[in-house]
């Protein structure tokens, strides 16, 4: 049995999803064209801070919170017509999560290259 490695999964996802630079993501956010979604664990937010204007949806709940048929659906939390721009700490989990949202049928999905680590070095405000 051959197990697909996490690195292979990320590489495959990156070929199928859109990757934004920090500047592209910041422009989309300030223009109101996207939902910026932080999929990091709550402990990461508590330890490192969070991006002002980002919506926190833990990675483990992403599919359920965005599925209108799920008991966990968060009505009104996001504008489902806007692009879903995901980020995590470094960009690996968000790549996998973005691919999952595409698999669910979301058409406007991307992730931020370098994640939170890169964002806090750019124009995003950490609070």
C-alpha positions in Angstrom: 0.0 0.0 0.0 1.3 3.4 -1.0 0.3 6.3 1.2 0.1 9.7 -0.5 2.2 12.1 1.6 0.9 15.4 2.9 3.5 17.1 0.7 2.1 15.3 -2.4 -1.4 16.4 -1.4 -0.4 20.0 -1.1 1.5 19.9 -4.4 -1.6 18.5 -6.1 -3.8 21.1 -4.5 -1.5 24.0 -5.5 -1.9 22.9 -9.2 -5.7 23.1 -8.9 -6.3 26.2 -6.9 -5.5 29.9 -7.2 -2.7 31.3 -5.1 -2.7 35.0 -4.2 0.2 37.2 -3.2 -0.2 39.1 0.0 -0.7 42.3 -2.0 -3.4 40.7 -4.2 -5.2 39.4 -1.1 -5.0 42.8 0.7 -6.4 44.6 -2.4 -9.3 42.1 -2.6 -10.0 42.6 1.1 -9.9 46.4 1.1 -12.0 46.5 -2.1 -14.6 44.3 -0.4 -14.3 41.6 -3.1 -13.5 38.7 -0.8 -14.0 36.9 2.5 -10.6 36.6 4.2 -10.8 33.4 6.1 -8.3 32.4 8.8 -8.4 28.6 9.2 -5.8 28.4 12.0 -6.5 26.7 15.3 -7.9 29.0 18.0 -4.6 28.5 20.0 -2.7 29.9 17.1 -4.8 33.0 17.1 -4.4 33.4 20.9 -0.6 33.0 20.6 0.1 35.0 17.5 -2.8 37.4 17.1 -5.2 37.6 14.2 -5.6 39.7 11.0 -8.0 42.6 11.4 -11.1 42.0 9.1 -10.5 38.2 8.8 -13.2 35.7 9.7 -12.0 32.8 11.8 -13.3 29.4 10.8 -11.2 26.5 12.3 -10.0 24.1 9.6 -11.8 21.2 11.1 -15.2 23.0 10.8 -14.7 24.8 7.4 -16.8 22.4 5.2 -19.6 22.2 7.8 -19.8 26.0 8.4 -20.0 26.7 4.7 -22.5 23.9 3.8 -26.1 25.3 3.9 -27.4 21.8 4.5 -25.2 21.2 7.5 -26.5 21.6 11.1 -23.3 23.7 11.7 -23.9 26.1 8.8 -23.2 29.7 9.9 -25.9 31.7 8.2 -24.7 35.2 7.4 -21.1 34.7 8.6 -19.8 35.1 5.0 -21.0 36.5 1.7 -21.1 33.3 -0.3 -21.0 35.3 -3.5 -17.6 36.7 -2.8 -14.3 35.0 -3.3 -13.2 32.8 -0.4 -9.6 33.7 0.4 -8.1 31.3 2.9 -5.0 31.4 5.0 -3.3 29.4 7.7 0.1 29.9 9.3 2.3 29.1 6.3 0.0 28.1 3.4 -0.1 24.3 3.4 -3.4 23.8 5.2 -5.1 26.7 3.3 -4.0 25.1 0.0 -5.7 21.8 1.0 -8.8 23.7 2.4 -9.1 25.7 -0.8 -9.1 22.6 -2.9 -11.8 21.1 -0.6 -14.0 24.2 -1.1 -13.5 23.8 -4.9 -14.5 20.2 -4.6 -17.6 21.3 -2.8 -18.6 23.5 -5.7 -17.3 27.0 -4.7 -15.9 28.6 -7.8 -14.2 31.7 -6.4 -11.6 30.2 -4.0 -8.0 31.0 -3.4 -5.4 30.9 -0.7 -2.7 33.3 0.4 0.9 32.4 -0.4 2.9 32.3 2.8 -0.1 32.5 5.1 -0.2 34.5 8.3 3.6 34.5 8.5 3.8 36.5 5.3 0.7 38.6 5.9 2.0 40.1 9.1 5.1 41.3 7.2 2.8 43.0 4.6 0.0 45.5 4.8 -2.4 43.4 6.9 -2.9 44.7 10.5 -2.4 42.1 13.2 -4.6 42.6 16.3 
